[in-house]
Amino acid sequence: MTARPTALTDVRPTVADPAAVRRADAVLERQRGRESSARTYARSFPIVPARAHGMTVEGTDGRRYLDCLSGAGTLALGHNHPIVLEAVQRTLTSGAPLHVLDLATPEKDAFTDALFATLPSGFADRARIHFCGPTGTDAVEAAFKLMQTATGRRGLLAFTGAYHGMTAGALAASGGVTTKQPVPGIAADVTRLPYPYSYRCPFGVGGEHGAQLSARYTERLLDDPNGGVVPPAAMIVEAVQGEGGAVPAPDAWLREMRRITAERGIPLIADEVQTGVGRTGAFWAVEHSGIVPDAMVMSKAIGGSLPLAVIVYHEDYDGWLPGAHTGTFRGNTLAMAAGTATLRYVAKEGLAERAAAVGAAMTARLEALSSQLPAIGDVRGRGLMIGVELVDPEAEPDACGARPAAPRIAAQVRAACLERGLIVELGGRYDSTARLLPPLTVTDEQVEAVLDRLTDAIASVTAARLAGAQA
Ligand SMILES: Cc1ncc(COP(=O)(O)O)c(C=O)c1O
């Protein structure tokens, strides 16, 4: 196994060597010139990562960052965890074929065992797994196709604020208008339902009442003979919206969605691509509410930082013909080995429980901070999926007490975090929510450093604004 570079465990801020900074800038400049205009994270984070360990990323210029993006929630164990490296190296030296289409392999067998051992009770006994092309979006497409085939229906129910991926069906089911608008007709078969986003409640009431209204609206719309919704093939839902800004759905609301769909014969798909593998404080986010969905979509952390995506679903829906959802890269041996090691480690070390405890403590600290920093409009999330919504502190609050989103402040906070050695990405409405997705292995010392850097970044951005306004 490769020796762990001790410097990467040091959380102190770093100073870069000017010559190395110039070399890194040249790489960034070349990439900017050659990569597509659709590149995303590379715009927000002008870093050229050279080494990484745990929560720390080091650029070629020697600067180190605490990574609260974790590959958009992929890195449950952080970067290059020793058990992941060991599984990858063991598989590499074993001579196992790295590419096998979807043939049976010992690695696939072990991965399926490890995954099924984590499934919510009542689901694993009669579950089937399908290995998809190795991205969350392909697994979302597979889930839609599975349910469309099983029901003979086409339409989908999806929620405001949702994110399910970038291929046609997944994009259609997602909420983001800017990515859909340039693609004519993309969302033709999707009925949009209100997600219970308490801070910006679609009904203007917030809290439990807002969630109850969302459930009532959903039920009445589906039963209204003139409501315009033909019986759909499925409902897709995130128990905590990730890209949507770390918005958790109340458990009671999710149970209502289960009841409403079950009573009407509508399959319920839980998109656990970002919430899975302990992130929200339970192994799978649906477990908080106790619901059993008809299908679960999984990717990101299940591959232990390598590409892997699957759907797991009740065998009753398994009406596919052979080859109904095929793809060349459905047998990624290394990802299965890394994923097996990760799933077992998260379960054995109780990392979901740790995510619940550390996440609750971080959320409480951030909530307390909001009274001193009025640019913090809302702090929310579940486990280590935390959102800090940044708002215009000088604007009047609406009837629910929410101030307007502040995308400029949020972008300045992201940049100020980066200057302080902290990688935090934005999401949610108007990209105004700072999303904290540290690895489940985050240490207490790292938590302190994250909170200090974020607090300092928000305080300095708001102080600079105030100074600018008074000048
Ligand atoms: C909930 C959810 N579903 C689906 C996806 C799409 O996954 P991928 O980017 O691997 O296609 C994402 C990605 O962020 C996600 O958060």
The ligand as a MOL file (V3000), in Angstrom:
LIG
                    3D

  0  0  0     0  0            999 V3000
M  V30 BEGIN CTAB
M  V30 COUNTS 16 16 0 0 0
M  V30 BEGIN ATOM
M  V30 1 C -30.0640 12.6880 -6.4330 0
M  V30 2 C -29.2540 12.5600 -7.6740 0
M  V30 3 N -29.6870 11.7760 -8.6710 0
M  V30 4 C -28.9990 11.6090 -9.8030 0
M  V30 5 C -27.7880 12.2620 -9.9920 0
M  V30 6 C -27.0350 12.0780 -11.2760 0
M  V30 7 O -25.8700 11.3500 -11.0410 0
M  V30 8 P -24.6630 11.4390 -12.1080 0
M  V30 9 O -24.0890 12.8120 -11.9860 0
M  V30 10 O -23.7020 10.3720 -11.6750 0
M  V30 11 O -25.2450 11.1780 -13.4400 0
M  V30 12 C -27.2930 13.0850 -8.9850 0
M  V30 13 C -26.0170 13.8060 -9.1550 0
M  V30 14 O -25.6640 14.7160 -8.4370 0
M  V30 15 C -28.0390 13.2430 -7.7900 0
M  V30 16 O -27.6180 14.0390 -6.7940 0
M  V30 END ATOM
M  V30 BEGIN BOND
M  V30 1 1 1 2
M  V30 2 1 2 3
M  V30 3 2 2 15
M  V30 4 2 3 4
M  V30 5 1 4 5
M  V30 6 1 5 6
M  V30 7 2 5 12
M  V30 8 1 6 7
M  V30 9 1 7 8
M  V30 10 2 8 9
M  V30 11 1 8 10
M  V30 12 1 8 11
M  V30 13 1 12 13
M  V30 14 1 12 15
M  V30 15 2 13 14
M  V30 16 1 15 16
M  V30 END BOND
M  V30 END CTAB
M  END
